[in-house]
Amino acid sequence: MQFPSKGLTGAIWRGGKHVVLLGIDVAATLAAIGIAAAAEWPRVFQSVSWPHALLATALVTAAAAAIFYFMGLSRRFWRFVSIIDLSLIVASAAAVTMLLSLLLAIALGDLAPNVGFYLVQFFLASGLMSAARGLRRFGPRALALASRLSGAGASPDEPLALIAGSPDAVELVLRKRELGVLKGFRPIGVLEEGELNLRRRIHGVPVVGGLQSLNHVFRQRMNTAAAPKALVIAAGGADASDAKYVSLASRASDLGLTVIRAALTGVEGAARVELKSFDLSELLGRPLVKLDHGKTAVALGNRSIVVTGAGGSIGSELVRQIASFAPRKIVLIEQSEFNLYQIELETRQNFPETEIVPVLCDIRDRNHVMSVFLEHQPQFVFHAAALKHVPLVELNPCPAVATNLIGTRNVADASRKCHAIAMIQVSTDKAVNPIGVMGATKRLGELYCQALDLENCGDPGATRIFTVRFGNVLGSSGSVVPLFQRQLRDRLPLTVTHPDMTRFFMTIHEAVGLVLQTANAAFSRNPRCGRIFVLDMGEPIKVVDIAHRMIKLSGLEPGVDAKVKFIGTRPGEKLFEQLFDKSERRLQSEIAGIFEAEASPVPLATLNEMFARLTAAVAKSDETSVRKEIFALIADEGEDRVGMETAMTPDSASASQASNALETISGTV
């Protein structure tokens, strides 16, 4: 039932409600006085006349109502009674007791009751007023719980569901379900965000893992009577479009689960929950690309796998999905100690049957990379380590070349030396017609991998080396979703560089799926040599449209509740990205939903000469020579590259623009 909240009718309703609540408290106080008098003061009833008794009752009623109104008891939510409310009740009851003792002392003199009467009256009044509020808060829940335990409220048609979210959000959803407000699923487990405690239950539903444990939990239960059929994501406001939930929904959809969002609106105390479908196309502007992973278990099962950049957003998702296919061993290569610790801990917990080897290693260190590969003899190598934040890379070209180019060469050469089946390198659409350092280093990395793959093209046993080209990954660190989410949460304008800025977007799950499909192809030895794999991401989307969609997903109105602020393009950034270079042929792949790019190769000898010059320039931190060298080869590969669109170049970016860019990092791989 919906009660009026606006206008004259609403005002009358609210006023009448306050009178009723005051009346209940006053009645509890009078009942306490009557009980205390009957127990402690029976002799007074024989000496007090009815007119005096009625007058005393009227005085006490008026005084109690005034005190309770002044203390604001009727203006507080009974269904959310707290310690503060109970403190106010005690204080109000004490005030009434003191006033009552004063009135009785004046009116009755020696016949006034003793201290015991007032103590009984005080505790009874406090208890009755508190009990009324407790009944309002816990009564409906107790009835709902009794109904649930008796089976009266259960429906066999409701699908078994896992619930994902923060403990507070999950608790609210489960509480609303117990009260009968929510229907449509039967909770069997909680995937908890934050500090994980597998011994905990929330409203009787056990915590079965963290947000990243979905594949593991699903695999454990898939052939049992407790197999989940749905995933309920408990999220509200800006959290609804959080990258981790976008990724989680994508993985759940891939597992065949129905994904539902329990949209939380309002504030604590008046929160509402509404079940909605979780449609990622609301952000992407297109349906998710469904990739068939039927052969992936065959390709990766019982294999030794290396993942570089294993603690990053792409690398960690790769590790999770690879681990679900039961490899023999996963070697986690990561230069960040904390990121390595996190992904190792998570993977060991969720996949105890797989050997996990954490290696703190910088891919720039060629000798260390070689020794790790020779020790573990990987059969598949997934190379996700990179420096990718466009403005930061633009300001630091030497580390970018050392990681994205020299590091890629180290990993590729090590893969060949240990005779791996395949190495798959993660690249970006920024490598197409690059104008910035990040795109240029990734493009040269593509060319080196292509040259290696072509060199031994006639050898069926040679290591295959492929590149996958990503668009902007919604769930990756530094992408627009986490930035916009933080700005929405802080009630700041959403910063977009340019109103015409467009990008290709994909989810982390789609990105990793593209990598795994490439591994399948490498295992079957079908792909032609020197190809680059690209996901069909539909048409590019304006970044400002992503901003508007996120505002709407958060339950806000664009331009009213949240605004978009244009801050200007950043160093090394283009207005639009492309998936294919003008010198490349776009071909349909044998894999549905994936294209192949056939590029014009650069001789391996030419690339090795460039590496020698770049290595020397990086060793001297000679940024001028580094920039000149990487763009010279790209200019030779395709002329008229720079100037294809209006954009900032390294030379034109002022120090203040660069500083501003660091504060507003968004559209990256």
N, C-alpha and C positions, 0 to 999 in steps of 0.2 A: 504494500500500500504506500502510495506517495502522498506525503503531507504537503500542504501549501507552504511556500517559502517566501513569496513576494507579495506586496500589496497589502491592502487592509485585511483581507482574509488571513494572510500569513501572520500579520501582527496580532490578530485576535487569537489565532492558534497558539503562538508562542507565549502570549500573556496568560492564556488559560492553562498551558502546560506548567508555567512557573507556579501558578496558584495551586495546582494539584500536587506538585512536588513539595511545596511548602506545607500543604495540608497533611501530607503523609508524615513529614518530620514532626509537625506539631502533635499529630495524633499519637506518634510513637512516644513523644515526651509525656503527654497526658496519661498514656497507658502505663508508663514507667512510674509516674507519681501515684497512680491508683494502686498498682501492685505493691509499691513500697509502703504506702499508707496501710494497706490491708495487712501487710506482714509485720510492720514495725510500729504501727501507731493505731491500733484498734480502739483504744479508749477515746480518741479524739472524735471518732464518728458519733459517739453518744452525746457529746457536748456541743457539737457544731450544728447549727441549723442549716436547712436546705438553702435559704436565701443567701446565707454567708458562703456556703459551699459553691453555689453557682457564681457568686461575685468573684470568689477567689479563682475559680476555673477560668472565668472570662479574662481576669487580669493576667493570669499565667499564660493563657493562649495568646493574648495580644503581645505580651512581652517576648514569648518564645518566637512568634512569627517575626517580630521586629529584629530580634537578634539573628535569626537564621537568614533573613533577608539582607541584613547588614553584612553578614559573613559570606554571602554569595553562594550558599549551598544549592539553591535552586538553579543557579546558572552554570553548574558544572555537570558534565556528562556522567550519568549514573552507570552506563554500560562500560565506561572506561575508568572506573574508580581506582584511585591510586593512594599511595601513602600520604600525599598532600591532602587528598580529600578526607582521609580518615583523621588526619591531624586537625583539620577544620571542624570535623564533627565533634571530636573530643573537646576542642576549645569552646565550641558553641554550647555543648551540653554542660560544660563547667560554668559558663556564664549564666545559663538558665538556672542551674543549681544554686549559684551564689545569690541570684536575684530572688529565687524562691525562698531561700533561707532568710533573707532580709525581710520579705513580705510577711512570712509566717511569724518571725520574731516580733514584728511590730503589731500584727493583728492578734496573736495568741499569747504573747508574753510567756508565762511559765508553762503554758500548755503546748508550746512549740516542741516539735519532735527532736530527738537526740541525733547525734552524728551518724549513727547507723542508718537512719532513714535516708539521709542525704547521699550517703555512699551507695546504698542500694539503688536509689533513684538515678544517680549519675551513671553508674555502670549499665543499668537497664536501658536508659535512654540512648547512650552511646552504642550499645550492642544492637538495639532494635533499628536505629537509623543506619548503622553499618550493614546489618543483615538485609535491609531492604535494597540497598545498592548491590550487595553481593548476589542477591537473588536475581536482580536485573542483569547483572553481568554474566553470571555463571549458570543461571537456570536454563536458558535456551540451549547452551552448550551441553549441559548435563542430559537434557532430554534427547538432544541429537545423538549424543554418545550412546545413550541407552538404546536408542532406535538402531544405531549402527551395530552395536553388539548383539542385538536380538535378530539382526538381519533384515529388519523391516524396511530400512532405507536403501538397501543394496539392490542394484540392478545387474543381472548377468549380461545384459546387452552393452553395458559400459565397458570400453576397452581398458585393459591394464595399462598403466602409464607410469613412466618415470617423471619426476618433477625436478626441474633444474632452476637454480637461482640462489640468491643470498639467503641465509637462514631466516632473516626477518620476512622476506618476501614469500618464501616457501611456507612459513608458519601462518601467514595471513591467508594464503590460498587454502591450506588445509583446514584452518579454522572456519573459513567461509563455507567450505564443503561440508564440514560437520554440522553447520547450522542450516544446511539445506539450500544455501544461496547458490552454490555452484553444483552443477551436475554435468555428466558427460564423460567421466573418466573414473577409474578406480586406482588410487595411488599404490604402488608396490615398492617404490624406492625413491630416494632423494639423491640427486647429483648436486653437491653443495659447492658453492663458490666461497673461496676464502679458506680459513683454517679447517682442515679436514679432520673429522673425528668419526671413525667408522663404528665406534661403540655407541654412538648417539642415535636417538630416535626423536623425530619431530611429530608430535601428535600420534605417536605409535608407529609411524612410518620410518623404517631404518634408513640411515645414510649409507649408501652403497658405493660411493666414490665421489671424485671431483668432477668438474665439468668436462675434463679431458678423458674421463674414464668411460665414455659412452660406448665406444666400440668394444671395449673389454667386458663391460657389464652385459651388453647385448649378446656377445658371443657366449658368455657363460650360461645365459638363460634361454637362448634361441630355440632349443629343442626340448624345453620343459613346459610344464603347465603354467609357469610364471613368466613366460616370454612376453616382454612388453610389446604393445601394439601402437603406442603413442608416446610422444614427448611433450610435456607441458612446461613451457618456459615462463617462469614467474618474473616479470620485469615490468617496470613502469617508467614513465617519463623518458628521459634521455637514455636510460638503460635499455630501452626496447630495441635500439639500433646499435647496441654495443657490439664491437667486432667479435668478441668471444661468443656472443649469442648468435650472430650471423653465421659464424663458422659452425657452431653446434647445430643449428637448424639445418645447415647444408649437409652435415654428416648424417644427421637423423633421417633426412629425406632420402639420402643415398642408401640407407639401411632399410628403407621401406616403411619407416614409422610415420604416422600422421603427426604433424607438428602443430601444436596449439600454443598460442600466447595468452597467458593469463594477465591481461592488461590491468595494471594497478593505477588507479587515479585517486586524487584527493590526498589529504594529509593524515598522519597517524591520528586515530581517533574517529575519523570519518572516511576512511579509505574504502574504495569500491573496487571490485574485481569483476572483470568481464572477459569471457573467453572469446578469442578471435583466432582465425587461421593465421599462421605465420607465413606470410608470402614474401619471399626474398625478391620477387620481381618488383615489389614496391620500391626497392632501392635500385635494382639493376635495370629496371625498365624492360626486362626480357625474362623468359623462363630460364631456369637453370639448365645447363648442358648436362645431360645424363650420359656418363661414360661407363662402359661395360668393364668391370674388373674381374670377370670370370677367369681370365688366364693369369691374373697377377699372382695368385697363390702358387701357381705352377712355376712361374718365372722366379719368384723370390723365396719360395718355401725352402727351408733348410739351406739357405745360402749365407755367405758372409757378406755383409753390406757395410759400406762406409757412407756416412752423411757428413758433409762439411757444413759449417755454420749451423750445427745441430741445435743450438740453443736459441736461434732466431725464430721469428714468426713463421717463415716458410719452412725452415729446417726442422723445427719442433713438430709441425704438423706432418711433415714427411715421415719423421721417426714414428709418430703415433700410428699412421696408416700402414707403414711398412711392417711395424711390429705385429699388427693384426693378421698378417699373412704368414706368421710363424717362421721367420728366418732363423737360421742357426745362431747367428751373431750379428749384432749391430755395433759398429765402431763409431762413437760420437766424437767428431772433431770440432772443437770450439775454442776460441781464444779468450772468451769471457768466463772466468771461474764461476761466477754466480749463475749465469745462464746454463753452464754445463752441469752444475750441481742440481739445478731445478729439473732439467729434462732427464738426467740420469735417475733421480729419485722417483719421478713420476713413472718412467718407463719400467723400472725395476718393480714398482708396486703393482702396476697394471699388467705386466707381462713377465711374471717370474720365471716362466719356462724358457725365455730367450736370454742368451748371454749378452750382457750389456757392458761395453768397454768404453769408459770415458777417457778421452785423450785431450789434455790441455795443449793445444798446438796452434800456431799461427801459420797459415798456409803460405806466407811469404818466406818462411824458413824451409828452403828446398831440401836440405839434408834431413830435417826432422820429418817432413812429409814422406820422403822416400823410405825412411826407416820404418815408419808406421805402416805403410802399405806393404812393404816386404815382410813385415812380421805377421800381419793379419791376412794377407792374400785375399783382398775383397774380390768378389765376382761381379758386384754392381757398385758403382760409385755415383752418388747423387751430390752434385756440387752446388750448394746453395749459399756458400760464404761469399759475401760481397759488401762493399760500401755503396750505399744506394740513395742516401738522402741528397737530392740534387743540389741545394744551396751549400751544404757542408762540403760536398765533394768538389764543388766549383772553387771553394776557398782553399781546398787542400788537395791539389792535383797529384803531388808526389805519393802520399799514402794511397790515393785512389788507384794510381797505376800499379803500385806495389801489390795491392790486394786484387783488384779486378782483372788485371792483365798478367802480371808476373805470377801471382798466386794461382790463377787459372792455368797457366802453363805448367806450373809445378804439379798440380793435381792431375792434369791430363797426361803428362809424361810419366808420373808414378802409376797411373792406371794402366798405361801400356806396358810399363816395365814388369808389373806383376800379372800381366796377361788377363786382366779383367774381361768379363763378357762385354760390358758397356760402361761408359761414363755418360751421364746426362747432366749438362750444364744449364743452370737457370739464367736466362737473360731477360731482356725487357724491351718493350716497344720503343723506349727512348734510344735504343741502339739503331733505330731506323732513321736515316738522314740526321744524324746527331749534330747538335750545335753546342752542346755542353760537354764538360769533362766526363761526367758520369756516363752519358750515352756513348761517347767516343770510346771509353775504355771497355764498355760492354760489347760494342761493335767489333773492336779488335779481338776481344776474347772469342766472339763468334767465329771470326775469320780463322783464328788459330785452330779451333776445334774442327772447323770444316776442312782445313788443310790436312790435319792429321787423319781424319776419316777418309779423305780421298787418297792419301798416300798409299795405304794398304788395301785399297778397295777390292783388289782381285783376290785377296787372301781370306778365305771363309772363316779362318780361325782367329783373325786379327781382332783386336779390341775396337768395338764400334764407339764412336764419340759423337754424340748428338747435342743439339741445343734446343731448348724450348723457350719460346718468347712469350712473356707475360704482358698483360695489360696492368692497370692499377689494381692491386689486390686489396679488397675491402678490409680484410682482417689482419693485414700486416702492420707492423709498427710504423708509425709516421704517416699512415694513410689518412684520407680525409675523415673517415668514420670516427676514429678515436679523437681527432682534433675537434670535429663538430660536436661530438658527444660531450667533451669537457667544456666547450663553450656554452652549450645548452644548459649543462648542469650549473655553471657559474653565472648564467643569465647574461652572457656576453654576446655581442654580435658575432655571427658566423663569418669568418674571414675567407673570402674567395679572391684569387689574384686578379681575375678579369671576367667580365660578364660573358665573353665568348669562348672562354676556356673550355675545351672538351677533352674527354679521356675515355679510353676503353676500360670497362670495369669487369672484374671477376671476383668470385669468392675464393677464400683460401682453399676450400675443398675442391673447387674447380681447378685451381692452379696445381694442386698436388695431384689431382686426377690426371691432368695433362702429362705431368712428369711420369706417373706410373704407367700410363698408356704407352709412352715412349719406351719405357723399360720393357714392356710386353713386346713391342715391335722389334726392339733390339734382340730380345731372346729368340724370337722367331726368325731373325736374320732377313726379314722382308724389306725394310726400308732401303731405298737407294742411297748411295753415298753422298755426304755433304749436304744433307737436307736440314732445314730448321722447321720445327713443329710449332704451329700457332693455333690456339683455341679459337673457334668461331664465336666471337663475343658480340655479334650483332653490330648495331650502329653505335658510334661513340655518343656519350652522354655529356651534356653540359654540367660542369661541376656545380654551378648555381642550382641546377635542378636537383642534384643530390642533396644539397643543403635544404631546399624547400621540402623534399620528401622526408628528410630526417626530422624537420620541425613538425610536420604533420604526424609522423609516427609517434612523436613525443606528446601528442595531444594538444599541440599549440597551433596558433594561426600565424603563417608567415607574414612578416611586415607589421604585425600587431604585437604578438607575444614575444617574437624573436625576429631580429632583423639580420640582413646580410650586408656585410661591409666589403667593398672592393678595395684591395690594398696595392694592386699593381703587380706585374710579373716579376719574377725573381731571377737571380743569376742562373744562366744555363737552361732556362725553361722556355718551352715552345707553347704557342696557343693551342695547338692540336697535335696529337700523336698519330702515327701511321703504323700499320702492322707489317707492311711490306715495302722494301726499298724499291725505288723506281727501276733499279737494274735487276731486280729479282722477278722470277716468274712465280705466280701464285698457282699452286696445283692442289687438286683435291686429293686428300690422303685416303688410304684404305681404312682409316679409323674414322668412324662417324663423328662429326662434330669437330674435326681437326683438319686444318689445312697444312700444306707443306710449302716452304719457300725454297726455291732453287736459286742460289746466289752465284754470282760470278766469283770464282775462287781467286785468292791471292797466293802466289807461290810460297811454299814453306820456307824456302831460302830467304826470300824477301822479309818474311815475318821474323825469322831468327836474327837477321841483321838489325832489324828495328829493335828487337828485344835487347840486343847488346848495347845499342845506343841509349835506350831508355833506362836500362839497369845502371849504367854509368851516371846518367843525369839524376836519377833518383838518389843514388848514393851521395851525390853532392848537393841534394835538395835544390837542384836547378829547375825551378818552376817554369821559367821562360822556355828552356829547351824541351822540357817535358810537354808543354802545351804545343809547341811548334811541331814536335815529332809526331804526336798522335794525330793531329789534324792534317799533317802533310800527307800521311798515308791514306787517310779517309778522303782527302781532296782528290788524290790520284784515283781512288776507287770510283768516285762519282763526283763529277764537277757540278758547280752551281748548287752545292748543298746548302751553304750558309746563305741566308737571304730568302729562303723559300717562304718565310712568313715573318711578321714583325715579332721580334723577341729580344730579350736582353742577352748580351754576350759578356764573357768575362771582362773584356777591356772596358765595356761601357758601364758596368755595375759599380756604383760608388760604394765607399765604405759604409755609409749610412744605410744604403739599400741592402747590403749584405747583412748588416747587423739586424735589420728588420726582418730579413728572410729567415734568420735563425730562430726568431720568435714565432714564426708562422709556418713551420714546416708542415706541408700537407701532402700533395699528390706525388707519391713515390711508388716504387715497384710494389 
